[in-house]
């Protein structure tokens, strides 16, 4: 039996992940009624909360073909502090650590790194996410057990390491799959919300 080579193993995982990401992004680009799907996911997620109203939610602003979060952010902001990632460089250079800032409405967003919208409010530091009672994070696919395929940067796996809040993921229904390639540092999710259903993982 050949010896285990962690470098080769990581390279194989990366190739498999990138292949699946490409397939899903192509599928997302072909979605016809994006607004209806977003509205259905929003309704299902808010209904799944029941009477629970988390006081602090760490979320993100969707872009491009991602399942939409705009209406969810506004709904969360009605009762919670909403934290969003801050990615744009500081005056001294690129950010080396994850950072977060408060969502203060759509009109208070700006284009950050790679055009990703981010708040114009003051950054609160990496530790701000530890206040979160709920984390809404992006992804491209997941399994019913909660294994998640991220977008490829590893930002959330670093930013959420040690954060105990449940992690919820928005997907299209056909992005819930039997298996995804995972690495030891990939964080699982607690709940998946699609336009058709809510899956509680595990």
Secondary structure, DSSP 8 states (H G I E B T S, - for coil): -----HHHHHHHHHHHHHHHHHHHHHHHHT-S-HHHHHHHHHHHHHHHHTT---SEEEE----TTS---HHHHHHHHTTSEEEEEE-S-BTTBS-SS-EEEE---GGGEEE-GGG-EEESS----GGGGGG-SEEEE--SEE-TT--EE--SS-HHHHHTTT--SEEEEE--GGGB-S-----TT----SEEE-SS-EEE--
